[in-house]
Amino acid sequence: MNMADGFYELSYKGLLRGLVFIAAVVFFGVVGYMVLQGWSFLDALYMTVITITTVGYGEIGKLSQSGRVFTIILIFLGIGTMAYFLGVVAQAMVELQIRSIIGRRKLGLRIRAMKKHYIICGYGRIGRIISHELKTQNIPVVVVDNDQASRPLLESDDIPYIIDDATNEEVLTEAGIERAKGLVAVVSSDADNVFITLTARGMNHGLFIVSRADDEKAERKLLRAGADRVVMPYLIGGQKMAQTIIRPAVTDFLEFTVHDKDIELKLEELS
């Protein structure tokens, strides 16, 4: 367990313990007033709550001698319990900030140590598949995505990431574009992919750039912007489905040889 996880576990246990203490004091107060004063459950609960929270709306009925002594005890218990709970809440908030700072620092160090890696711009369905495939081949990747909802997925997948705009030069610099081997632009907008490609090519002339396009017009623009390869997922998907209908046996064989990781037959590129 790392330090950040330790902070989280301690905060969770402290909050849970504080809630249990509060529930125990409320139970103690309700039972005490019902027994000593003969009040109903609702009256006893109301008196207990305004006592331990020190609201001070006044007594709902005349207290007996034993009732006053009990109220004094309940006040001290309530103040102590509420002070403990509020302290735990404040500690949890501070520790959450510490956890976030430690996580960002470790992530930054991890990205700065990368060389000859691939920058994946966009972590949608295509970007996630690409990242997983490269990771299984031990190819280092860093993801740049401007959607905060991608953060939990990236953390669970254990992939270095930057939540920011990939069209920004400073963000690409933070991703280590000068040291990178390649960049994959797979955000949902063709215009953004063109801009990312153009920016990346200007920052690193030797970068291998692969970009996604939705149509042939965008493909031409991306090639002019500096992309080495342009892939049109809809075109490829349509062609593959058509070939599955026309030549199902051939399609199954190619799918088997290329994507099955348990067989020895593999297709490799000659360099």
N, C-alpha and C positions, 0 to 999 in steps of 0.2 A: 504494500500500500504506500503511495506517495504522500507527500505533505498535503497537497490539495485535497485528496480523498480523505485524509485524516481529519482535516478541518471540517469537511462536510459531514462526516460521521459524528464528530463531536457535537456539532451544531444541531443535528437532527435529534440526537439522544437528549441534549439539553432542553430543547423545545418540548419534546415528549415528556420529559421528567417534570418540567414546569407545568404543563397542562394537567398531569396527574396530581400534582400538589394542589393546584387550584380546585380541581374536582373534589379532592379529599377535604379541603377546607370548607367548601360549599356544603358537602354532605354532612360534615361535622356541625356546621352552623344550623342547617335545616333541622336535623335530628334534635340538636340541643334546644332550639326554640320551641319545637313541637312538644318536647318532653317537659321542659321547665315552665313554659308559658301557656301550653295548651292551645297554641295557635294552629291554624290550618296549614296545609303544605304550601299554598301560594303565599300566605302572609309570612311564614317562616323563611321561604326562599327570598322574598322581596327584602325582608329585614337583613338577611345574610348578605345579599348582594350589595345593598347600600352601605353596609358596615365595612365589608372587606375592601370596597372601592373608595371608601372615605368620602362618599358623595354628601352624606349628611342631610338628607331630606327631613329627618326627624323620626321619632319612634312612631310606629303604627298603633301602639297600645302602651299602657302603663307597665313598666318593667318591675318585676319583683326584685328583692335583694339578690337572690341567686341569679336572676336574669341579668342584672347589671354586671355582676362578677363575670358571668359567661360572656357578655358583650365585650368587656375589657380584654379577656383572653382572645376572643375572636378578632378584635381589632389588631392586636399584636401579630397574631398568626396571619391575618389577611395582608397586613402591610409587608411583612417579611416575604410572604409568598409572591405577592405582586411585584415587589422589588426584584426578587430573584428572576421571575419570568421576564420582566422588562429588560433586565440585564442580559439574559440569555438571548432575547430578540436582538438587542443591540450588538451583542457579540457575534451572532449569526450573520448580521448584515455586514459587519466589518470583515469577518472571515470569508464571506462570499466575494467581497472586493479583492481580498488577498488572493483567493483562489483564481479569480479572473486574471489578476496581474501576473501571477506565477505562470498560468497557462499561456498567456500571450508572450511572455518572455521566453519560455521554453520553445514555443512555436516559432518565434522569430529567430532564435539561435539555430533551430533545426533547418529553417529555410536558408539562412545565410551560409550554412555549411554545405549546401547542395552544389554540385557541379555536374554538367552534362545531363541535366534533368529536362523533363518536359513540363511546360506550363499549360494546364488545361483551363481554358476560359469558358466557364459555364458548367454547372453541375446538375443539369437536368438528366433525363433518362439516357441520352447519348453520352454526355460527359461522364456520368457515373460508370457506364459500361466500359468506356475507354480507360478510365482511371483504374478500374479493377483489372482489366486485361494487362495493362502495363505493369501494375503492381505484382501480378502473378509471375511476370517475367523478370522481377527484380529490377525494373526500370524506375528510377526515382521520378516522382511527379509532385507538383504543387498545383493546387486548384485555386482559381480566382473566380469568385461568384459574388454578385451584389445582393443576393437574397438571404436575409437572416435565417429563413426557414431551412436553409441548407446546412447550417452549423451543426445541429444534432447528427445529421447523416454523416457529415465529414468526420466528426469526432468518433462516431461509432465505427466508421470504416478505417479509422487511424490514418487519415491522409492529411498532410500539411495543407493549410488553406489560408486564404486572405479573403475576408468578406469586404469587398470594395468593387469599384467600377473598373473593369478590365480595359476600358478605353483610355484610362488615365496613365500617362507615362510614369508618374511616380509610383503607381501601384505595380506596374510591370517591372520597374527597377527594384522594388521591394521583393518581387517574386524571383529576382535574380536573372533577368533576361540576358544580361551580358555574359553570364556563365552557362546559360541554358543551351541544350542541344536542339530543342525544337519547341514549337508552340502549336496548340490545337485550339482553333476558335469555333466553338459550338454553342454560342449563345443563340437565343431564339430569333433574334432580329438579323436579317441579312445586312442591313446598314451598319449595325454594330460590328458584325464580323468583318466587313470591309474596312471599317475604321481601325479595328484591332490589328488586322493584318498589315495595313499601311503603317501604323505606329510601330509595330513590332519589327517590320522590315527596316524601317529607318533607324531603329535602335541597335539592331544586330543584323548585319548584312549576310552573315553565314548561317542564320537560323533556318532550320527546316520547318516550314509552316504548312499545316494542313487545316483547311477550313471547310465548314459546312455551308451549303447553299440550298435554297428551296427551288430555284429555277435556273434556266440556262443564262438569263440576263445577269443574275447575281454571280454565276460562275465566271463569266467573262470579266466582270468588274473585279472579282477577287484575284484572278490571275494577273490582271493589270496592276493590282495593288501590291503584288509580290508573293502571293501564295504559290507554294511548290506543287501542291495537290489540292484539288477541290472535290469534295464528296457530296453527292445529292442523295440523302437517305431515302426520300420518297421514290426516286427513280430506281435505286438499287433494290428497295423492297418490292416494288412493282415487278421488276424484271425477275427477281428470285421467285416470287409467287407464280409468275407465268411459266417459268422453267420447271417449277414443281408440278405443274399441270401437264406440260408438254413432255418433259423427260424426268419423271419422278425418281427412277433408279439412279440416274447420273447425279441428280441433286442430293439424294440421300448419301451417295458415296462421298461426294465432295464435303458435305456437312460432317460426315463421320470422320474423314481423314484430317480435316482442318481443325475441328472444334473438340474432338474427343481427346481428353488429356491422358486417358489410360492406355492408349495404344502406342506402339513404338514408331509407327509410320508418321512422319512429320514432313511438312513442306517448309523448306528453308530458302532464304534468299542468298544467292552467290554474290560476293562483293569482290 
